[in-house]
Amino acid sequence: MTAILILLPVALLLGGVFAALFVYAAKSGQFDDLDDPPERMLHD
Amino acid sequence: MSPPIPLSRADGAAAVEAARLAPAAGPCPHCGTAVEGGGDAFCCHGCEIAAAIIRGAGLEQYYEERRAFAPRPEPVEPGWDRVAVTPDADGTVHVRLQVDGLRCASCVWVTEEVLQRTPGVAEATVSYATGRASLRWDPSRTDLPTLAGRIAALGYRPRALGAADPGDHDLLARTAVAIVAAVAVMGTYEALYAGWWFGAMDPKFAALFRWVSLALATPVALWSAAPFFAGAWSGIRHRVLPMDLPIALGVAVLYVQGVAATLAAGEGYLDSLTMLVALLLVGRLLESRGRRRAADAATALVATIPRSARRVEGERLVTVPVETLAPGDRIDVGAGEEFAADGVVTDGAGQVRLALLTGEAEPVAVGPGDRVAAGTVLLDGALTVRATAVGEHTIVHAMAAQLHVAADRGLAPSAADRIAPWFTAATLAAAALTFAWWYGAGLGVALARTVAVLVVACPCALALSQPLAAAAGLGAAARRGLLLRSAQALLDLDRVDLVALDKTGTVTTGTMTVASADGETLRIAAGLERYSSHPIARAIVAEASARGIPLPSGSDVHEESGVGIGGIVDGRRWTLRSGGPGEVRLADERGIERIIRLSDATRADAGATVGELKRSGRRVVLLTGDHRAVARRIGLEAGITETVAEADPAAKAAWVEQARRDGHRVLFAGDGLNDGPALAASDTGIAMGTGAASSVLVADGVIAIASLAPLLAGMRAARAAGRVIRMNLRFSIAYNVVAVAAAAAGLVNPLVAAVLMPLSSGVIIWGASRVEAAVRRAEA
């Protein structure tokens, strides 16, 4: 059962990292425009 | 060689006609207007310049890739030097623009590339979805008038936008944290439930899972749920009980109980807590995105072209910003320009379109001594005007100011908000009763039962019942061209039983179009007018292009302001001049005249929309300031039998108010500043997106496309959303009554709560997901 003692913190840490990354992405405006980038890529 | 022998006289004439039109006629390489001469002949100087810019930048590929022709370029409006730019830390400046006329992805691409290849530009992006352009440049190397000029030279029309709105970054972040925590807590709680079910869990692990759950739920309760606490607190301060209050109460009870349970190694409801907050935030996010879309559309509409005036200073004409004009100044106004101030004509003659003030497209002739108003447009001629009132003293400014006052009418509370106080009171009463009932069984039991009542009474389903379905309804309406300001505006649409429509710009297109002219007259007129940017010239050239008539090249063309235009086409000299209201006359050397009639055309889908509105049992009325005969004719074309004509803005508003007093629920759709009072007086006011920006202020919604059909789409979306919301409200109240009764009887444990609460929200979400399908069914 010691596996849980290791895996649980690891899982929480990973989840925390992803949540932090998402918060950073949201606050830096990366979700503001979801319509243009797919159009844009067809042109470059 | 002799020409082929004609089979008959009529055939011969047709063959000659075809031979004269057909050879060497080709499209203008830039805008696609058919032009005689063929090859690479451009239709106008503007297109030639646009093509030169694109070739010069090495972007010829645009012409191969584009899916739609570019609009014909028009000169950029003056005044861009006064648009405020925002300085950045690295010495560059940036600005946001709205660009009109972008028809395909290649338009966006070529605009971006041309801007990016302009020396001094650090960054240029143009959004295809919204037409927003974001520009950053080095102010020492280029300036905004240059950049705006380059956009305009390609045929697209830039307008200045205000500051960017902050967006929903914060709400998005809070929602993400709540969702991550909710998923994780669900996992740890499943472990706890499994242990509780099989009864063989190591207490050490149970404690570990409880503490981990508490650690995960804490940021959700304290940070993610903060908007609900803020909403509840602001409600209390303003002495109202909003829906946020029972939510905040529920979250607080759940969290405090969770902390206590963790400390005492008891059963908590933290999984329900995180799930509730996550679902509620998703609902709020959807609501805010829908609202932002409507606000964005409104911002795009009020984006302005900076204005300037040509002031007569001694012998010179100086272009000055409108703000620097003073009463007594003399200004020159040319054809197609807007008056910058209220004033009196001192010199010249011309025709003025008063659409902004009266809503009518019919031009009015003015001469020396006549009064003119700021914001109206000089259609033809040239005038010198002595300014009598400027800036905020002008008539148009006073009308706009009245609209600002009218726009401040508050939002009606939603159905859930109306229920919220009762809900809170009932919950608290039920909790108090439960506590009193169980007090005899001991304080511990009484507390546990009371907490259970408060927990299951958390109004998740109730709070979600309106926002999700309304967001789905708003989205369904928006996809069809109707952007509504609020959920309430949507729901009110379903109750409308009288639809009053303004004429100009609502039932009609609001722009001058050719009503009747024979092909040959049109061809010659277009040859003369192809280089002019006058509104009548544009109408004639547009009609010629629409009929597929190649533009002949006129030579020796000269335009005489206020009189007309003359020149040589096909070797003969022609003159084109105004022939009274709604017509222009084309005369040859011998003075034989041909007439082109111009009018404001009824929208193509007006008849179908009116028919559908009538079939749905609604009364449709045409409300206009125009003459009876015109009103009747347009009414006939659109299928509206009831017309109210010669009504000024106040009379329109009074008519709407009277109809409401008679018990009608009135929707008014209009476009001009003059429609503002009627828009404000109606139950639901819908502004046409192509109309005056300030009428958008008082409207509950905006039709974003050039069509009347979105009104119908809005009503269908309103019906579908309203039905789902009413069902949701009944369901959530029933759920709460049953759950509270069960909790009071001691039948609810954390596992039951963990299943019931998400399930009740799931039913609500499922309901919302059916709104779009219901709208589609109604359309079929």
Interface residues (C-beta under 8 A of the other chain):
Chain A: M1 I4 L5 L8 A11 L12 G15 F18 A19 F22 V23 A26 K27 G29 F31 D32 D33 D35 D36 E39 R40 L42 H43
Chain B: A105 S106 V108 W109 S127 Y128 A129 T130 G167 H169 D170 L172 A173 A176 V177 V180 A181 A184 D202 F205 L208 V212 A215 L216
